[in-house]
Amino acid sequence: MTAYIISRVAIHDKKSMTGYMASAPDSVHAHGGKYVVRTGDITVLEGEAPYERVVVIEFPDKDHALAWYNSEEYRNLRDVRWRAADAQIICVPGEEPGQS
């Protein structure tokens, strides 16, 4: 079953995050992931959105998603992101065919 990594990010060091955003796709693709959403164009419909970027990455399954997040190649990038931004990141399963 597909799995999604969903990130909401508040950036406080744009220069470092620019490098992170340029390098992260290679690590995502190496683990079978593909970007579904990668934007700063956020329209708040309810509640508050104290972040400026939303990213959704689709993986073939949860094992691939977690393998990417915990991988050596992403670990270095994750350390950059930890210094450059505050984020909320979750992993959720996709819908199975026939679910509603």
N, CA, C and O atoms as a Tinker XYZ file with bonds, in Angstrom:
   400  protein
     1  N      0.843000   -1.174000    0.000000    73     2
     2  CA     0.000000    0.000000    0.000000    64     1     3
     3  C      0.890000    1.241000    0.000000    63     2     4     5
     4  O      1.869000    1.299000    0.744000    81     3
     5  N      0.561000    2.222000   -0.820000    73     3     6
     6  CA     1.352000    3.445000   -0.871000    64     5     7
     7  C      1.400000    4.103000    0.501000    63     6     8     9
     8  O      0.535000    3.887000    1.350000    81     7
     9  N      2.428000    4.905000    0.689000    73     7    10
    10  CA     2.579000    5.686000    1.914000    64     9    11
    11  C      3.038000    7.087000    1.513000    63    10    12    13
    12  O      3.702000    7.279000    0.495000    81    11
    13  N      2.668000    8.044000    2.335000    73    11    14
    14  CA     3.001000    9.433000    2.062000    64    13    15
    15  C      3.750000   10.027000    3.241000    63    14    16    17
    16  O      3.387000    9.821000    4.399000    81    15
    17  N      4.791000   10.761000    2.927000    73    15    18
    18  CA     5.466000   11.600000    3.909000    64    17    19
    19  C      4.902000   12.998000    3.688000    63    18    20    21
    20  O      4.966000   13.525000    2.578000    81    19
    21  N      4.353000   13.598000    4.732000    73    19    22
    22  CA     3.770000   14.939000    4.648000    64    21    23
    23  C      4.556000   15.846000    5.586000    63    22    24    25
    24  O      4.691000   15.567000    6.777000    81    23
    25  N      5.068000   16.932000    5.028000    73    23    26
    26  CA     5.887000   17.866000    5.792000    64    25    27
    27  C      5.287000   19.263000    5.734000    63    26    28    29
    28  O      4.863000   19.735000    4.679000    81    27
    29  N      5.262000   19.906000    6.882000    73    27    30
    30  CA     4.909000   21.324000    6.971000    64    29    31
    31  C      6.127000   21.999000    7.576000    63    30    32    33
    32  O      6.583000   21.625000    8.657000    81    31
    33  N      6.655000   23.004000    6.870000    73    31    34
    34  CA     7.971000   23.527000    7.209000    64    33    35
    35  C      7.944000   25.045000    7.375000    63    34    36    37
    36  O      7.405000   25.768000    6.538000    81    35
    37  N      8.537000   25.510000    8.476000    73    35    38
    38  CA     8.761000   26.932000    8.715000    64    37    39
    39  C     10.264000   27.174000    8.602000    63    38    40    41
    40  O     11.039000   26.677000    9.419000    81    39
    41  N     10.667000   27.923000    7.610000    73    39    42
    42  CA    12.078000   28.122000    7.295000    64    41    43
    43  C     12.608000   29.361000    8.010000    63    42    44    45
    44  O     11.984000   30.421000    7.977000    81    43
    45  N     13.776000   29.217000    8.662000    73    43    46
    46  CA    14.403000   30.392000    9.263000    64    45    47
    47  C     15.808000   30.645000    8.721000    63    46    48    49
    48  O     16.429000   31.643000    9.086000    81    47
    49  N     16.325000   29.765000    7.856000    73    47    50
    50  CA    17.602000   29.969000    7.173000    64    49    51
    51  C     17.405000   29.583000    5.705000    63    50    52    53
    52  O     17.641000   28.443000    5.304000    81    51
    53  N     16.969000   30.563000    4.925000    73    51    54
    54  CA    16.609000   30.301000    3.526000    64    53    55
    55  C     17.800000   29.820000    2.692000    63    54    56    57
    56  O     17.625000   28.977000    1.811000    81    55
    57  N     18.990000   30.328000    2.945000    73    55    58
    58  CA    20.159000   29.922000    2.168000    64    57    59
    59  C     20.435000   28.425000    2.355000    63    58    60    61
    60  O     20.643000   27.707000    1.377000    81    59
    61  N     20.436000   27.960000    3.590000    73    59    62
    62  CA    20.672000   26.534000    3.843000    64    61    63
    63  C     19.553000   25.679000    3.260000    63    62    64    65
    64  O     19.808000   24.607000    2.711000    81    63
    65  N     18.327000   26.148000    3.378000    73    63    66
    66  CA    17.201000   25.377000    2.856000    64    65    67
    67  C     17.212000   25.315000    1.335000    63    66    68    69
    68  O     16.731000   24.338000    0.760000    81    67
    69  N     17.746000   26.330000    0.673000    73    67    70
    70  CA    17.851000   26.287000   -0.785000    64    69    71
    71  C     18.731000   25.114000   -1.200000    63    70    72    73
    72  O     18.399000   24.391000   -2.139000    81    71
    73  N     19.848000   24.920000   -0.510000    73    71    74
    74  CA    20.714000   23.788000   -0.788000    64    73    75
    75  C     20.040000   22.468000   -0.487000    63    74    76    77
    76  O     20.164000   21.509000   -1.250000    81    75
    77  N     19.324000   22.418000    0.628000    73    75    78
    78  CA    18.587000   21.210000    1.010000    64    77    79
    79  C     17.564000   20.853000   -0.071000    63    78    80    81
    80  O     17.489000   19.703000   -0.504000    81    79
    81  N     16.781000   21.841000   -0.503000    73    79    82
    82  CA    15.724000   21.595000   -1.484000    64    81    83
    83  C     16.285000   21.174000   -2.842000    63    82    84    85
    84  O     15.616000   20.464000   -3.592000    81    83
    85  N     17.499000   21.603000   -3.161000    73    83    86
    86  CA    18.124000   21.191000   -4.415000    64    85    87
    87  C     18.643000   19.756000   -4.340000    63    86    88    89
    88  O     18.673000   19.054000   -5.351000    81    87
    89  N     19.050000   19.321000   -3.156000    73    87    90
    90  CA    19.672000   17.999000   -3.000000    64    89    91
    91  C     18.700000   16.897000   -2.604000    63    90    92    93
    92  O     18.939000   15.733000   -2.928000    81    91
    93  N     17.626000   17.220000   -1.922000    73    91    94
    94  CA    16.705000   16.202000   -1.395000    64    93    95
    95  C     16.072000   15.317000   -2.470000    63    94    96    97
    96  O     15.920000   14.119000   -2.232000    81    95
    97  N     15.696000   15.841000   -3.639000    73    95    98
    98  CA    15.027000   14.981000   -4.624000    64    97    99
    99  C     15.818000   13.732000   -5.015000    63    98   100   101
   100  O     15.220000   12.678000   -5.230000    81    99
   101  N     17.124000   13.823000   -5.110000    73    99   102
   102  CA    17.905000   12.633000   -5.472000    64   101   103
   103  C     17.731000   11.528000   -4.438000    63   102   104   105
   104  O     17.608000   10.356000   -4.796000    81   103
   105  N     17.718000   11.893000   -3.154000    73   103   106
   106  CA    17.554000   10.870000   -2.113000    64   105   107
   107  C     16.138000   10.297000   -2.130000    63   106   108   109
   108  O     15.949000    9.102000   -1.905000    81   107
   109  N     15.148000   11.139000   -2.395000    73   107   110
   110  CA    13.753000   10.679000   -2.484000    64   109   111
   111  C     13.611000    9.679000   -3.623000    63   110   112   113
   112  O     13.065000    8.592000   -3.437000    81   111
   113  N     14.106000   10.048000   -4.810000    73   111   114
   114  CA    13.968000    9.181000   -5.983000    64   113   115
   115  C     14.736000    7.875000   -5.819000    63   114   116   117
   116  O     14.309000    6.839000   -6.327000    81   115
   117  N     15.869000    7.915000   -5.112000    73   115   118
   118  CA    16.664000    6.701000   -4.897000    64   117   119
   119  C     15.908000    5.659000   -4.073000    63   118   120   121
   120  O     16.248000    4.476000   -4.105000    81   119
   121  N     14.885000    6.094000   -3.336000    73   119   122
   122  CA    14.096000    5.178000   -2.502000    64   121   123
   123  C     12.690000    4.954000   -3.065000    63   122   124   125
   124  O     11.788000    4.520000   -2.349000    81   123
   125  N     12.514000    5.254000   -4.349000    73   123   126
   126  CA    11.237000    4.983000   -5.008000    64   125   127
   127  C     10.176000    6.024000   -4.761000    63   126   128   129
   128  O      9.005000    5.798000   -5.065000    81   127
   129  N     10.566000    7.178000   -4.207000    73   127   130
   130  CA     9.592000    8.223000   -3.909000    64   129   131
   131  C      9.409000    9.188000   -5.055000    63   130   132   133
   132  O     10.270000    9.324000   -5.924000    81   131
   133  N      8.263000    9.861000   -5.041000    73   131   134
   134  CA     8.014000   10.928000   -6.013000    64   133   135
   135  C      7.239000   12.033000   -5.315000    63   134   136   137
   136  O      6.378000   11.784000   -4.471000    81   135
   137  N      7.569000   13.250000   -5.690000    73   135   138
   138  CA     6.891000   14.401000   -5.092000    64   137   139
   139  C      5.487000   14.536000   -5.674000    63   138   140   141
   140  O      5.289000   14.457000   -6.887000    81   139
   141  N      4.528000   14.740000   -4.793000    73   139   142
   142  CA     3.148000   14.993000   -5.188000    64   141   143
   143  C      2.855000   16.483000   -5.028000    63   142   144   145
   144  O      2.177000   17.086000   -5.860000    81   143
   145  N      3.376000   17.071000   -3.941000    73   143   146
   146  CA     3.215000   18.494000   -3.648000    64   145   147
   147  C      4.541000   19.005000   -3.106000    63   146   148   149
   148  O      5.181000   18.357000   -2.279000    81   147
   149  N      4.942000   20.175000   -3.585000    73   147   150
   150  CA     6.147000   20.847000   -3.092000    64   149   151
   151  C      5.922000   22.326000   -3.340000    63   150   152   153
   152  O      6.227000   22.828000   -4.422000    81   151
   153  N      5.387000   23.035000   -2.341000    73   151   154
   154  CA     4.950000   24.402000   -2.616000    64   153   155
   155  C      4.988000   25.299000   -1.382000    63   154   156   157
   156  O      4.961000   24.837000   -0.241000    81   155
   157  N      5.050000   26.570000   -1.652000    73   155   158
   158  CA     4.866000   27.587000   -0.639000    64   157   159
   159  C      3.558000   28.333000   -0.862000    63   158   160   161
   160  O      3.240000   29.276000   -0.137000    81   159
   161  N      2.807000   27.909000   -1.862000    73   159   162
   162  CA     1.523000   28.534000   -2.205000    64   161   163
   163  C      0.431000   27.862000   -1.378000    63   162   164   165
   164  O     -0.187000   26.891000   -1.814000    81   163
   165  N      0.205000   28.397000   -0.177000    73   163   166
   166  CA    -0.710000   27.786000    0.789000    64   165   167
   167  C     -1.898000   28.720000    1.013000    63   166   168   169
   168  O     -1.721000   29.899000    1.320000    81   167
   169  N     -3.090000   28.193000    0.861000    73   167   170
   170  CA    -4.309000   28.941000    1.157000    64   169   171
   171  C     -4.935000   28.320000    2.392000    63   170   172   173
   172  O     -5.396000   27.180000    2.351000    81   171
   173  N     -4.955000   29.058000    3.483000    73   171   174
   174  CA    -5.503000   28.546000    4.738000    64   173   175
   175  C     -7.018000   28.638000    4.691000    63   174   176   177
   176  O     -7.575000   29.719000    4.498000    81   175
   177  N     -7.682000   27.508000    4.866000    73   175   178
   178  CA    -9.145000   27.479000    4.872000    64   177   179
   179  C     -9.697000   27.411000    6.286000    63   178   180   181
   180  O    -10.777000   27.937000    6.555000    81   179
   181  N     -8.971000   26.771000    7.191000    73   179   182
   182  CA    -9.376000   26.690000    8.597000    64   181   183
   183  C     -8.122000   26.626000    9.452000    63   182   184   185
   184  O     -7.093000   26.098000    9.029000    81   183
   185  N     -8.218000   27.165000   10.652000    73   183   186
   186  CA    -7.097000   27.088000   11.586000    64   185   187
   187  C     -5.959000   28.011000   11.206000    63   186   188   189
   188  O     -6.139000   28.981000   10.469000    81   187
   189  N     -4.779000   27.690000   11.724000    73   187   190
   190  CA    -3.597000   28.495000   11.481000    64   189   191
   191  C     -2.577000   27.679000   10.688000    63   190   192   193
   192  O     -2.546000   26.452000   10.771000    81   191
   193  N     -1.763000   28.368000    9.935000    73   191   194
   194  CA    -0.707000   27.716000    9.165000    64   193   195
   195  C      0.606000   28.456000    9.440000    63   194   196   197
   196  O      1.029000   29.295000    8.645000    81   195
   197  N      1.245000   28.143000   10.568000    73   195   198
   198  CA     2.480000   28.854000   10.929000    64   197   199
   199  C      3.711000   28.302000   10.208000    63   198   200   201
   200  O      4.800000   28.266000   10.781000    81   199
   201  N      3.549000   27.885000    8.994000    73   199   202
   202  CA     4.633000   27.340000    8.192000    64   201   203
   203  C      4.503000   27.928000    6.800000    63   202   204   205
   204  O      3.445000   28.433000    6.425000    81   203
   205  N      5.582000   27.861000    6.039000    73   203   206
   206  CA     5.558000   28.484000    4.717000    64   205   207
   207  C      5.746000   27.511000    3.565000    63   206   208   209
   208  O      5.786000   27.912000    2.402000    81   207
   209  N      5.858000   26.247000    3.889000    73   207   210
   210  CA     6.070000   25.259000    2.828000    64   209   211
   211  C      5.385000   23.960000    3.205000    63   210   212   213
   212  O      5.392000   23.556000    4.367000    81   211
   213  N      4.790000   23.307000    2.209000    73   211   214
   214  CA     4.173000   21.994000    2.386000    64   213   215
   215  C      4.760000   21.071000    1.323000    63   214   216   217
   216  O      4.873000   21.429000    0.150000    81   215
   217  N      5.131000   19.869000    1.772000    73   215   218
   218  CA     5.690000   18.875000    0.861000    64   217   219
   219  C      4.990000   17.547000    1.109000    63   218   220   221
   220  O      4.846000   17.122000    2.255000    81   219
   221  N      4.557000   16.894000    0.039000    73   219   222
   222  CA     3.971000   15.556000    0.118000    64   221   223
   223  C      4.757000   14.671000   -0.839000    63   222   224   225
   224  O      4.886000   14.973000   -2.025000    81   223
   225  N      5.280000   13.570000   -0.298000    73   223   226
   226  CA     6.054000   12.624000   -1.110000    64   225   227
   227  C      5.360000   11.271000   -1.050000    63   226   228   229
   228  O      5.017000   10.788000    0.029000    81   227
   229  N      5.158000   10.668000   -2.206000    73   227   230
   230  CA     4.528000    9.337000   -2.288000    64   229   231
   231  C      5.619000    8.274000   -2.437000    63   230   232   233
   232  O      6.541000    8.415000   -3.240000    81   231
   233  N      5.492000    7.213000   -1.648000    73   231   234
   234  CA     6.387000    6.063000   -1.733000    64   233   235
   235  C      5.560000    4.819000   -2.017000    63   234   236   237
   236  O      4.360000    4.801000   -1.745000    81   235
   237  N      6.189000    3.770000   -2.563000    73   235   238
   238  CA     5.446000    2.544000   -2.853000    64   237   239
   239  C      4.789000    1.942000   -1.616000    63   238   240   241
   240  O      3.723000    1.333000   -1.708000    81   239
   241  N      5.430000    2.115000   -0.450000    73   239   242
   242  CA     4.876000    1.588000    0.808000    64   241   243
   243  C      5.599000    2.245000    1.981000    63   242   244   245
   244  O      6.550000    3.003000    1.793000    81   243
   245  N      5.142000    1.947000    3.177000    73   243   246
   246  CA     5.709000    2.554000    4.379000    64   245   247
   247  C      7.172000    2.169000    4.568000    63   246   248   249
   248  O      7.973000    2.984000    5.028000    81   247
   249  N      7.528000    0.928000    4.217000    73   247   250
   250  CA     8.924000    0.504000    4.356000    64   249   251
   251  C      9.854000    1.376000    3.514000    63   250   252   253
   252  O     10.927000    1.759000    3.980000    81   251
   253  N      9.456000    1.694000    2.279000    73   251   254
   254  CA    10.266000    2.567000    1.429000    64   253   255
   255  C     10.346000    3.976000    2.019000    63   254   256   257
   256  O     11.411000    4.594000    2.007000    81   255
   257  N      9.228000    4.483000    2.532000    73   255   258
   258  CA     9.202000    5.828000    3.112000    64   257   259
   259  C     10.148000    5.917000    4.307000    63   258   260   261
   260  O     10.928000    6.863000    4.417000    81   259
   261  N     10.076000    4.939000    5.192000    73   259   262
   262  CA    10.926000    4.964000    6.381000    64   261   263
   263  C     12.381000    4.693000    6.021000    63   262   264   265
   264  O     13.286000    5.247000    6.646000    81   263
   265  N     12.615000    3.851000    5.024000    73   263   266
   266  CA    13.988000    3.597000    4.578000    64   265   267
   267  C     14.611000    4.894000    4.057000    63   266   268   269
   268  O     15.782000    5.169000    4.321000    81   267
   269  N     13.836000    5.688000    3.318000    73   267   270
   270  CA    14.346000    6.979000    2.847000    64   269   271
   271  C     14.646000    7.890000    4.029000    63   270   272   273
   272  O     15.747000    8.432000    4.132000    81   271
   273  N     13.670000    8.062000    4.924000    73   271   274
   274  CA    13.834000    8.997000    6.046000    64   273   275
   275  C     15.035000    8.633000    6.912000    63   274   276   277
   276  O     15.728000    9.518000    7.415000    81   275
   277  N     15.281000    7.355000    7.086000    73   275   278
   278  CA    16.365000    6.889000    7.955000    64   277   279
   279  C     17.661000    6.591000    7.201000    63   278   280   281
   280  O     18.631000    6.127000    7.801000    81   279
   281  N     17.687000    6.851000    5.896000    73   279   282
   282  CA    18.857000    6.513000    5.085000    64   281   283
   283  C     20.042000    7.420000    5.399000    63   282   284   285
   284  O     19.888000    8.545000    5.873000    81   283
   285  N     21.217000    6.895000    5.120000    73   283   286
   286  CA    22.460000    7.649000    5.317000    64   285   287
   287  C     22.473000    8.913000    4.450000    63   286   288   289
   288  O     22.864000    9.985000    4.913000    81   287
   289  N     22.040000    8.779000    3.177000    73   287   290
   290  CA    22.083000    9.940000    2.291000    64   289   291
   291  C     21.115000   11.034000    2.733000    63   290   292   293
   292  O     21.405000   12.219000    2.564000    81   291
   293  N     19.970000   10.653000    3.294000    73   291   294
   294  CA    19.053000   11.689000    3.763000    64   293   295
   295  C     19.447000   12.214000    5.138000    63   294   296   297
   296  O     19.142000   13.360000    5.466000    81   295
   297  N     20.112000   11.407000    5.941000    73   295   298
   298  CA    20.500000   11.836000    7.292000    64   297   299
   299  C     21.285000   13.145000    7.253000    63   298   300   301
   300  O     21.030000   14.047000    8.050000    81   299
   301  N     22.235000   13.248000    6.328000    73   299   302
   302  CA    23.018000   14.485000    6.218000    64   301   303
   303  C     22.142000   15.667000    5.836000    63   302   304   305
   304  O     22.308000   16.763000    6.372000    81   303
   305  N     21.214000   15.456000    4.917000    73   303   306
   306  CA    20.288000   16.513000    4.522000    64   305   307
   307  C     19.345000   16.869000    5.666000    63   306   308   309
   308  O     19.034000   18.039000    5.885000    81   307
   309  N     18.899000   15.856000    6.387000    73   307   310
   310  CA    17.999000   16.080000    7.520000    64   309   311
   311  C     18.677000   16.957000    8.566000    63   310   312   313
   312  O     18.037000   17.819000    9.167000    81   311
   313  N     19.969000   16.737000    8.782000    73   311   314
   314  CA    20.709000   17.569000    9.739000    64   313   315
   315  C     20.723000   19.030000    9.299000    63   314   316   317
   316  O     20.602000   19.932000   10.128000    81   315
   317  N     20.869000   19.262000    7.998000    73   315   318
   318  CA    20.808000   20.629000    7.463000    64   317   319
   319  C     19.431000   21.223000    7.734000    63   318   320   321
   320  O     19.311000   22.354000    8.205000    81   319
   321  N     18.382000   20.438000    7.426000    73   319   322
   322  CA    17.015000   20.939000    7.630000    64   321   323
   323  C     16.759000   21.242000    9.093000    63   322   324   325
   324  O     16.128000   22.249000    9.412000    81   323
   325  N     17.236000   20.389000    9.988000    73   323   326
   326  CA    17.031000   20.627000   11.425000    64   325   327
   327  C     17.614000   21.972000   11.855000    63   326   328   329
   328  O     17.052000   22.642000   12.721000    81   327
   329  N     18.734000   22.368000   11.255000    73   327   330
   330  CA    19.351000   23.648000   11.617000    64   329   331
   331  C     18.665000   24.829000   10.922000    63   330   332   333
   332  O     18.680000   25.944000   11.443000    81   331
   333  N     18.071000   24.596000    9.759000    73   331   334
   334  CA    17.551000   25.676000    8.927000    64   333   335
   335  C     16.052000   25.908000    9.033000    63   334   336   337
   336  O     15.554000   26.937000    8.576000    81   335
   337  N     15.322000   24.964000    9.631000    73   335   338
   338  CA    13.858000   25.077000    9.633000    64   337   339
   339  C     13.256000   24.275000   10.774000    63   338   340   341
   340  O     13.892000   23.387000   11.343000    81   339
   341  N     12.027000   24.609000   11.089000    73   339   342
   342  CA    11.218000   23.808000   12.003000    64   341   343
   343  C     10.192000   23.091000   11.143000    63   342   344   345
   344  O      9.611000   23.683000   10.234000    81   343
   345  N      9.972000   21.818000   11.431000    73   343   346
   346  CA     9.062000   21.053000   10.582000    64   345   347
   347  C      8.219000   20.092000   11.397000    63   346   348   349
   348  O      8.615000   19.637000   12.470000    81   347
   349  N      7.064000   19.800000   10.864000    73   347   350
   350  CA     6.212000   18.708000   11.339000    64   349   351
   351  C      6.174000   17.721000   10.184000    63   350   352   353
   352  O      5.773000   18.069000    9.073000    81   351
   353  N      6.590000   16.493000   10.449000    73   351   354
   354  CA     6.672000   15.498000    9.384000    64   353   355
   355  C      5.987000   14.226000    9.868000    63   354   356   357
   356  O      6.276000   13.717000   10.951000    81   355
   357  N      5.070000   13.726000    9.038000    73   355   358
   358  CA     4.356000   12.500000    9.388000    64   357   359
   359  C      4.391000   11.540000    8.202000    63   358   360   361
   360  O      4.609000   11.944000    7.060000    81   359
   361  N      4.172000   10.270000    8.498000    73   359   362
   362  CA     4.047000    9.243000    7.469000    64   361   363
   363  C      2.659000    8.631000    7.615000    63   362   364   365
   364  O      2.277000    8.196000    8.702000    81   363
   365  N      1.909000    8.600000    6.524000    73   363   366
   366  CA     0.550000    8.055000    6.558000    64   365   367
   367  C      0.349000    7.096000    5.389000    63   366   368   369
   368  O      0.952000    7.270000    4.330000    81   367
   369  N     -0.508000    6.069000    5.582000    73   367   370
   370  CA    -0.792000    5.149000    4.479000    64   369   371
   371  C     -1.738000    5.789000    3.467000    63   370   372   373
   372  O     -2.543000    6.657000    3.805000    81   371
   373  N     -1.621000    5.338000    2.214000    73   371   374
   374  CA    -2.562000    5.772000    1.190000    64   373   375
   375  C     -3.831000    4.929000    1.272000    63   374   376   377
   376  O     -3.904000    3.963000    2.032000    81   375
   377  N     -4.802000    5.302000    0.497000    73   375   378
   378  CA    -6.066000    4.552000    0.427000    64   377   379
   379  C     -5.867000    3.263000   -0.345000    63   378   380   381
   380  O     -5.192000    3.246000   -1.375000    81   379
   381  N     -6.440000    2.209000    0.140000    73   379   382
   382  CA    -6.461000    0.957000   -0.625000    64   381   383
   383  C     -7.591000    1.053000   -1.641000    63   382   384   385
   384  O     -8.608000    1.696000   -1.381000    81   383
   385  N     -7.420000    0.421000   -2.789000    73   383   386
   386  CA    -8.512000    0.436000   -3.768000    64   385   387
   387  C     -9.815000   -0.042000   -3.142000    63   386   388   389
   388  O     -9.840000   -1.047000   -2.432000    81   387
   389  N    -10.884000    0.675000   -3.405000    73   387   390
   390  CA   -12.184000    0.303000   -2.866000    64   389   391
   391  C    -12.512000    0.945000   -1.538000    63   390   392   393
   392  O    -13.655000    0.874000   -1.087000    81   391
   393  N    -11.531000    1.576000   -0.894000    73   391   394
   394  CA   -11.806000    2.289000    0.360000    64   393   395
   395  C    -12.472000    3.613000    0.036000    63   394   396   397
   396  O    -12.272000    4.184000   -1.037000    81   395
   397  N    -13.261000    4.087000    0.976000    73   395   398
   398  CA   -13.835000    5.414000    0.782000    64   397   399
   399  C    -13.903000    6.161000    2.075000    63   398   400
   400  O    -14.361000    7.303000    2.105000    81   399
